[in-house]
């Protein structure tokens, strides 16, 4: 993890020079390989380490896939995590043995495994994109006591009409809701819609109220931010040569722990030294980059500050912040 943070890479040859000791570069490379091959690093081990960082109370969950290719080998991870401070902390994941969308069984398995360690009473709900739909899946979530806010396709049939027909005159910036709960894949749910600044119609099947649906669904993007900061903008995950499913899952777990350290330190640093806000209103850098910057410097040049950093890493995150929204109902 220390080597990943300082090297900002998962490539074995990049990590070797950042390991301590006077061993040859080849010997250090083999040390990295042994870590990825270590079958003691199970999903349960990673989960226990990650759960310790979650904030108190109910937590929103997000589900998505991240994909890339190594040569002709497609790499496809299904990831379920907790939304915290604008990112999603991966908690449970599985490497799929095919390209494209996940199947219902894989989704149900990942959710069930997380529920064993984090019961449904701790889940605020689950947000997901249009890939994660279907009657069996929606029914499974309801039976597990998990509230849903899932985007559905425009051609999804709602009361004998395509979903887009209900909202065809919706303007950008407006929000609408079908007044009564509607059958969505066999489940009675509210249906909320808005039109994005790009003109896309966003239709969400939900168990939440209107305001809360929009507030929570916007946080779905947090998982994309996580994937981005683990790949080219952070740890260069796409450069890995690991294609074996089990080893890829272990590598993703190690990257997630290193990434989480950066996020935790970034949040703490931002609380005392806020990130500069640029003219367009956005921060000059992400919380992950902000934490990575400090960690990299401390690990290399300021070892006397390590004790303070370790104390920060032992503390869980704070709760989610509240946001406001607007809606038009008909």
N, C-alpha and C positions, 0 to 999 in steps of 0.2 A: 504493500500500500504506500509506504513512504517513497519507494522508487517510482511508483506510478505518479504520485503527486509532483515529484521533482522533475521527472522526465516528461510528464504530460503525454504519456504514450502507454500502449499495452504491448507494443512490439517487443519480443524477447531480447533482441539485440540492443534496442534502445534502453531497456531496463537494466541490463547487466552492469554498465558503468556506474549506475546509481546505487548499487548494492555495496555495503561495507566490506572491507577485507582486501587482502592482497592477492586473491585468487585470479587466475587468468580470466579473460573475457568469456572464453568458452565454458569454463567451470561455472561462472556466474549465470550464463545463459541456461545451463542445465538446472541450476537452482530455481530459476523462474519456471522452467518447464515442470519440475517436480511439484511446485505449488499448484499448478493448473491440473496436474494429474492426481493430486491427493484426494482420494475418495472419502477421507474424513471430513472434507469441506462439503457437507450436505446442505440441502435446502433448509433444513431445520436449524443448522448452525447459523447460516446467514440470517434467517428470519429472527432468531433470538437476539442477535446483535442489532438488527434494524429496529425491531419493536421497541427497544429501550429508548429510542430517540423520539418516539411519537408524542405529540402533545396530549394533555389530559382531555377527557370528554369525548364527544362523538367526532368522528373523522370522516371526511368525504373520500371515497375511493374512486380511482380512475382505471380503466382497462383499455389497452391498445396493443398494437404490435410494432416492432421495429425490425426493419429488414435491410439487408445489404448483400453483396456478393463477394466471394473470394474466388477469383478465377471463374470456373464454371459451377462452383458450389454455392447455391443460395443459402443464406443464413436468415432464419426467421424466428424471432422470439416473441412469445405472447407474455405480456407483463401486466401485473396487477399491483397497484401501489396506492399510497396515501398522499393526498394533496396537502402540501405544507409550504407556506411562504412562496407561492407562485411556481412551485415545482412539484413533481410527483416522486415520492420516495418509493422506488421499487421494493416490494415486499415478497412477492412470489412470482416465479416465472418458469416457463418451460420452452425449450427449443423444439419447434415443430419440424417434422420430417418432410415437409412439403412447402411449396411456395404458395403465395396467395392467402386468402382469408383463413382464419381459424374455424374449426368446427365447433358445434355446440358442446360436444362431450369434453373437448379440451378446456373450454371456458368454465364449464361446470366443475371440472376437476380442480382447476386453479382456485376458483372461489371456495370450494369445499375445503381445500388444504389450508387456506388462510383462515377460514372460519374456525378451524380446530384450535388455532392459537389466538385469534381475535374474534370473539363472538359478535353476532349481528347487533347486539345492543350498543356496541362501540362504533358501528358504522352509521354515519349520517345518511349515506346512500351511495349509489354507484352511478357515475356518468360514463357514457361511452358514445362512440360515433355510429354511423349507419351500418357498419359491418356487423355490429353486435345486436342483431334483431332475430326474431323468430318466436313462435308460440311456445315451444318447449323451454327455451331459454328464459323468456319472460315469466312463465309459470314457475320455473325453478327459483328465480329470484324472489318472487312473492312468497313462495312456500318457505324459503329460508329467512323471511322477515327482512329482506333488503329492499329499501325504497329505490325507485328507478328514475333516472332522467336520461333518456336515450334518444338520440336523433334518429328519425325514421326517414325513409325515402319518399320522394314526392309522389310516387305512384302507389304508395301504400293505401289500401282501400279502407276508408272510414265511413261507416254508414252508407255503403253502396256508392260512394264518390271517392275519386282519387284525392289524396291529402292536399295536393296543390290547388284543387278546385275550391276548397274551403277558404283558401287564403290568396286567391289569384289577384285581388286588387290591393293587397297589402303593400304599403309604401315603405321605403327605407326609413329605419328609425322607429317604425311603429311596431307594437306588439299586440297580438290578438290571441284569444283562447276560445275554443268551442265551448259554449256555455255549459253543456252537460258532459258528464264523463262518457267516453266513447269506447267501443270495442276496438282494441289494438292488439292484433295477434291473439285474439281470444281473451284478452284481459281488459277490464274496465279501468280506463286511465284518462286523465286530463290530457288534452293536446294543446300545446302552446306554439306559437310561431312568430317569427320576426323576419325581416329582410335585411341582410347584411349591407354594409356600405358598398360592397362589390356587386350587389343586386341579387345575391343568392338567397333563396328561400330556405330558412332553417326551421324545421318542424320537429318538435320534441314531444315524445310521449313520456308522461311524468306522473309520479305519485305525490309531488310537492305542489304547494300553492304557486301561483303565477310568478310573483316577485322572486320567490326563492328558487324556482326552476331556472330562471334566467341567470340569477346570481351564481348558482352552482354550475350550470352548464358552461358558462364562460371559463370556469376553472378547468374544464377538460383539456384546454390547450396546455396546461401545466405539464402534462406527460410528454408532449412534443418538445417542450423546453428542456426536459430532462434528457430525452434521447439526443437532442442537439448538443447539449453540454457534455455528453458522454462520448460523442463521436468527434467530428472534425473540430468543433469549437472547444473541446476539452481534452479527452483522453485518447482520441484517435482510435476508437474501438473498431472502426471499419478496416484498420490496417492489420488486424490480427490474422494469423494464418491458421487459427484453430477452427476446425470444421466438425470435429466429433461432438455429438450433442451434449454428452455429459461434461466434457471439458469446456465447451462453450458456456454452459450454464454456470460452471465454477468460475470461469474468467469473468463473466458478467457480474457475479456476486462480488468478486474482489474489486472490480471497477466501481461497483455501486458503493462499497464501503469507503473507497478512496474519495469518490465523488461526494458522498454524504459528509465526510470530514470537511471538505471545502465549503459545502453549503452551510454547515453548522457554524464554522468559523466566520463565514461571510455574513451571516445573520447577526452574530454577536458583534462583529466589527462595525456593521452598519448601524447598530443601536448606539454606539458611542461616537463613531465617525461616519456620518451619513454619506452615501455615495453621491457624488455631484450630479445634479440634474441638468441636462442639456437644454438648449433653446426650444427644441420640439417637445419638451416635457418628459422625456424618458431618461432613465438613469444612464450614466456614462458607461457602466458595465453591469453585468449580472451579479447577483449575490454569490453564485458559484465562483465566478472569475475573481471577485473581490476577496473571497476567502482563500482561493488558490494562490493568489498573489502574496498574501500574508504568510500562508503556510510554507510556500516555497522559500521565502526569505528567512523565516525562522528556522526551518530545517537545515538550511545551508549556512546561515551567518549569525543567527541570534539564538544559540542553544539555551541560554539562560531563561528565555521566555517560554520554553517548551512546557514547563510545569503549569503555567497559566493556561496555555492552549489545551493541555490535557484535561484540565478542570472544565473548560468550556465543552469539550467533546463528551464529557460524562453527563452533561445536563440535557434533558429533553427539550424539544422545541416548545414555543408558546402556541396558544390557540390561534385558529384562523381569524382574520379580521372580517368585519361585516361590511357589506356593500349595499348600495341602493339601486333600484331599477324602476322602470315605468311600464305600463301596459294599457292596452285598449281591449275591452272584452265585448264579444257580441254573441 
